[in-house]
């Protein structure tokens, strides 16, 4: 599981780290957060776009 553009994994992205820290009862780890909350996550490929990259590439519609 990683960002399709920058290649970072969820545990390397501050946005996801902070989200898990703020709601530890809701998410077991950063990957769990991405599976549940990241709208660009594609479970077939394991790719998603982190917010920074999603904005950089023009916020396209579709799957990662």
C-alpha positions, -999 to +999 in steps of 0.1 A: +000+000+000+016+033-012+009+066-029+009+061-066+028+093-072+054+098-044+056+062-033+052+069+004+035+043+026+007+055+050+030+053+081+053+079+063+025+105+058+020+130+086-017+135+077-024+098+083-002+095+114-021+125+130-055+110+121-047+077+138-033+095+168-064+116+171-088+086+169-068+055+182-101+036+190-113+041+154-081+031+135-056+004+143-029+020+122-023+043+092-031+015+067-064+009+084-071+046+081-064+046+044-086+016+038-115+032+057-111+069+048-090+075+017-113+079-012-086+074-038-075+040-023-078+012-048-078-022-029-071-041-061-038-023-067-029-011-032-024+024-045-039+057-033-030+093-038-019+112-007-035+146-004-003+165-015+001+144-046-037+144-054-036+181-055-004+182-075-018+160-102-050+181-106-074+162-084-086+137-111-117+116-108-114+078-111-094+052-094-057+051-083 
